[in-house]
Amino acid sequence: MSVPTPPGHRLETDYDRRRLRQWLAGEAKADGVTRRRLLTLLAATAAGTALVSPRSARAAVAGIVKPLPPEWFIERGTNAETRWEALRGTGRNTPNEKFFVRNHTATPVLDADDWRLRLWGSGLRGTPGEDRPVEFGYDDLRALPAVSRTAFVECAGNGRSYYTTQQGETVTGTAWTLGAIGAAHWRGVRLSDVLRRAGLLPHAVDVQPRGLDAEYVSGGESLGRVRRPLPLAKALDDVLLAYEMNGERLPYDHGYPVRVLVPSWVGIASIKWVGDIEVSAQPLFSPWNTTFYRLFGPAHPEGGSAPLTRQATKSAFELADGATFPAGRVHVLHGRSWSGAGAVTRVDVSTDGGANWRPARLHDRPRAGTWTRWSLSWRPEERGATDLLARATDTSGRTQPDVAVPNTQGYLFDAVVRHPVSVV
């Protein structure tokens, strides 16, 4: 289903075009990005881009800190994908021990007593450089007014493998199925409160958090620590500096002591183990909003789309692939659907490979930024293999399509996923 680009998306695309032109005029900064790359991006956006949809480190341990039992996780290099069947009966929020892990390198083990958040840059009063930052300690943040928010965090590549298995396309990146997502109840402080206390100037335009994990090496080149700019308007809206997750302190793998939480946006925006934030009066660029996390390919401009922001619409069954169901009995199918563009208000399910559809029963009041749980009764009579399908619709008018528009890095897969099962 084709849906007009939401107004917020158009604003983000216009902003991207404007800051690229500012860079060309010498009014922007590009840390770790080549001039050639930015000129390519400028040419693409000028043609019209449619947005589709440590000092505190004691040690860096190899890989992931928490246990990864195989009945809960699929290990994928430096990452761990949650098995959907492990979420059955867990409630609306994903338990911390079952929450997926997306790491560029290894989880750092940090000490909150030594940790400092450094804010610096031309967008703050009296702090033009890192040599004169404003600092907040862990206790300083916890002394500020606290807010709570329930929100999902999802990797932009979640569902990537289906570009290949369902659509026959070759893409790069971790071959996630649908388990690179988790929803939690987060507690922390508003980033806007911290920025204002640090001396935010009215002409600031970009905010760039940077993590304390190790530098990321790609193609033999160090790209530095993970960092990605946020437009100031988003930073002042609903972004949190979170220090609790589901009523507990943040686990090491999920950003302890403090992480950024950017609701409804691709997971790369929610920087873990945040150590410093550049606040700039000039537009900022990093590899994570230029080389990565844009859409490339024949369906997109030559230089790529605008940087990815809001997540796509998806659905998943709380069920293992290849599950078996006895014929002639009533079974209750369970699943969850979510969207970065609004709350999910309807889910339709097919138990016969897409020939027929029925509306599922929703178990949650639809809310933006998190998922909606649903169920459907099914009494299969015919034995053999079949595919279960779930299709969500959200408040912005988005409905999952049959086919996702491809891109070379496999981001934002939003098509209906075929879930294979057998009736015996």
N, C-alpha and C positions, 0 to 999 in steps of 0.2 A: 504493500500500500504506500503510495507516494504522499508525503505530508510536507507542507511548506516548512522551510527552515524557521524555528522559533526565533522571536526577536532577540533574545539573549545571545543566540548563536551568531546572528548577523553582527551584533555589536562586537563580539569577540573577534570575528573575522576582520571587520573594519579596523579594529585596534591593531591587529597584526600587520595589516597593510601599512598603517600609519607609522608604526615603530620601525618597520623595515626602511621606509623612506627617510626616517630620521637618522637611521644608521648610515645611510648613503650620504647624508648631509653632514656627517661627523658629529651627530647629536645622540648617539647611542653606543653602548658597550657590547662587545661580543667576546666572551671569555671561552677560549678553546674552540672557536668556530672560525673557519677560513673565510677570507673575503670572497673567494669564488663561490662558496656555498651560499653565502648571504645574497650575492648578486643573482644566483639562480632562483632563490626563494622570492626575491623582489620581482623578478620577471614573471614568475608564476602568479603571484598575488595581484600584480598589476593587470593580468589578463582576467582576473575574477576568480576567486576561490570560494567554493562551497564547502562549508564544514559539515561533514557527514557525522554525520552524527558524531693531636687530640690530646688535645692535652688531657682530656679526662679519661682516655682509654687506658685501662690497666693491661689488657691483652686482647688480641683478636683470636678467637677460637676458630678451628677449622670447621666451616659449614654452619650447621644449625644447632642451637643449644638444646632445645626441648626434645624429648623422645618422639620418634616417628614410627609408631607401630604400623605395620603394613595393612592392618585392617582399617586404619584411619587415613593413611596417606599413600600417595604415589610419589616417590622421590624423583625429582627432575633436576639433576645437577646441583646447583646451589639453592634450589627451590623445593618446596613440598606442596603438592596439590591435595586438597581434601577430597576424600571419596564421598560422594553424595549419599550413599547408603549409610555412612557413619553419622549423618545429620538427622536421621529418622528419630523423632521423639525428643530432640534436644531443645525444643522451644524456639522462640523467634530469634534469639541471639545465638551466635555460634560460640560454644564454649572455647575458652582461650586455648586449651590443650588440643582442640581440633581445628583451630583457625589456620588457614593456609599460610605459607611463608614465601615471600618473593624477595630474594636477596640478589644484589648485583655481585657481591663478593661473599664475605663471611659475616656472621653476626658478631659485632663487637660487644664485649662485656665491659660496661661502663659503671662508674661509681657516682651516684648522685651527689655525694658530699664534695667531689672534685669538679663536677660538671658546672659549666657556665654557658649561658646563651648570650652570644655577642651580637649586638645589632649595630650596624655601621652603614655608612654610605652618604651620598650627596643628597638623599631625601630626608636626612635627619638633621636637626639643629645642632651644629657644632661638631659633627662627626664625619668629616669628608673621607676618611680611610679606616682600614682595619687597625691602624696604630692608635686610634682614639675611639674605641667602641663604647657603647653603653652596655653594661653587663647585668644579667639577672641570674641569681643562683636558683637552685631547685626550691629551696624554702621561700625565696622571694616570689616565685610564680605561685606556689601553693597558698601564699598569703593574699593573693589577689582574689577578687570575686570569682567564684567557680560557676561553671555552667555545664550542663550535661546534654548529650545529643546521641540518639540512636541512628546509626548510619552504616552502610556497607562500605567496604574497601574492596576494589576489584581491579585486577591487572588488566591493562588495555588489551592484552593478548588472550584473555580468557575465551575459550572456544576456538582458538586458532587451528587446532588439528582438524576441525570440520571443514575448513576450506579445502583440505586435501581429501579426507575420507568421504565427504558428501558431495563436493563440487569438483574434485579432480584437479585442483590448482596447487601449484608449488609455492610455498611461502617460507620465510625464514623465522627463526625464533623458537622458543620453548613450545613443545607440542601439548599445550594445555587442552584438556577436554572442557568441562564446565566448573571445575573445582578451584579455580583461582579467584575465589570470592569468599568473604565472610562478613557477617553483620554483627555489630557489637554496640554496647552502651558505653559511650566514652565520656570521660569527665576531664575538664581542664579549664583553661582560661581563653577568653577570646583573643585572637591575634590582634584585633583592632585595639583592645585595651593596652596590650604591651607596646604596640607601635606608638600610640599616643603618649604613653608614659616615657617612651624613649625620645620624644621630641619630633614627631612626624611633621614634615613641612608640607604646605599646601600644594607645592609643585612636584611632589613625589609621584611617580607613575608605575614603578615596578617594585616587587618584593621578591627576593630570591633566597629561599631557605636552602641550606647545604647540610648534608649528613656528616656524621663522624665515622662512618664505615670506611674501609680502605679505598684507595683510588681504584677506579675501574679502568681496566686495560681492554681495548678493543682493536683487533687487527695489529697488535704489537705496539699500539700507541696508548699512553696513559691519558685519559680524558679528565682526570682529577676526581674529586669526590662528587657523588651524585648531588645534583642541584638543578632546579628548574624554576624559571620565573613565574610569578603570578601577577596578573594585573591588580593594581591597588584596589580597584572597586571590588574584586572578589575577595581579596585579603581582608577588607573591612566589612565584608558581608557576614558569612557564616563559618569562617575558618577558625579552627581551634588549635591551640597548643595543648595536646592531651597528655595527661600523666597517669590516667587510670583507664582500665579496660574491663568491662563487666564487673565493676566493684572491686577490682584488685589493681595493684600497681601494674604498670605495663610490663609484660614479660620481655626478656632480652630480645627475642626474635621479632617482637612487634614494636620496638622503638625505645625501650627504656634508656634513659629516664623520661625523655619527652619526645614526642613526635608531632608532626603536623597532620591535621585531619582536614581534608577538603571534600566535603560531602558531595556525592553524585558525580565527581570528576574521576578521570582515570587515575589508577592507583599511584602512578609515578609522581603526581602532584602532592601526595601525602607523605612527605619526606620523613623517614624514620631517623632516630638518633640525631635530631637536629642539633647542630652546634653553633651555627651562626646564620644570620639573616642579613643580606644586603638590601638596603632600602635606597632606591635610586631615583634621581630626578631625570635619568636617561633610560630609555628602553634597554632591556637586558636580553641576552641570548646565551644559551649553553647548548652542548650537544643534545640535551634532552628535550629541546623544543625546536631543533633544526634537523639534525641527522635522524634522530629517533622521535617517535610519537607524532609523526605526520603521516598522511596517507600518500603512498606512491604507487604508480602503476598506470596502465592504459586508461582507466576510468577517471584518473585524477590529473591535475595540471602537471606539466613536466617537472616543475620544481617541488611538487608535493602540495598537499592541502595546508590550511592553517593548522597550528598546533592543536592536538586533540585536547578536548576539555571534558564535556559530559559523556557519560557512559551510554552504551547502547541498551536495547531492551532484550531480555533473555528469559528463558524458563528452563527448569531442570526438574527431573523426577528424583525423589529420594529413594533410589533404587539402583542396584548394580546392573551393568550391562549384562545381557544374557540371562537375567533372572527367569525362573520358571514358575508357572501358575497352573494348578490343577484345573482341568476343565469342569464345568458344571457347578462351580462354587462362586460365591460372591466375594470379591476382593476389593479392598479400598486402596486406591492409588493416591499417593501423597507427593506434593512437589512445592516449589517456590518460584515466583516470578518477580522481576525487578526491572527498573529502568532509571537512567540518569536524567531523563527529561520530565519525569513526573511520577505520580503514584500509579501503581497497577490497579485497574478497576475491573478488569474482566480477563478470565483465562478460559480458553476453549481447549478441550482435549479430544484427541482421536485415538481409538484403540485398534483401528484397522488400517494403519498405514496412511491415513489422511483421506480415506473415502468418506467418512462421516465424522461430524464433530458434535460435542455436547458441552455446555457450559459447566465449569467446575464450581464447587462451593468454596467461597473465600472464607478463610478463618480469621483474618485480621482486618481491622479498619485500614483501608489504603492510606499510606503515608509516603510522601516524597522522601527520597534518600535511603529507604530501606525496602526490604522485599515483602511480598504478600504470600502467605502460605495458603494452600488450597488442597482439595481432595475431590475424588470422583469414585463412585462405586462402579465395579465392572464384573460382569458374569460372562466369562468366555465359554463358548460352547465348542467351537471347532479347534481341534488340535493342530499344532504346527507353529511355525515362526511368524511373528508379526512385529510391527514397529508401533511404539507408543509415541505420540506427538503432543506437545503442549504449545499453545500460541497465546501470548499476552498482548493486551492493549492497555495503554496508559492514558493519563489525563491530558496529555498533549496531542492525542490522536494517533500516536504511533501504534502500529500493530506489526508483530514480527512477520517478515516476508518469508516466502518459500526459498529464496536464494539471496545470499549476502553479496553485496558489491565487493569484489576482491581488491586487495592491495598487497604489495609485495612482502610487507612485514607481518601480515596476518592480524591486524588490529580490528577491534570492534565487530567481531562476528555476531550477527544479530538474527540470522535465519532460524526457522524452526528446526530443532535437532531431532533426528530420528533415533529413538531409544529401542534397541532390539531386545525382544523377550521371546520366550517360548511357552506355548500352552501344551500341557501334557495330560 
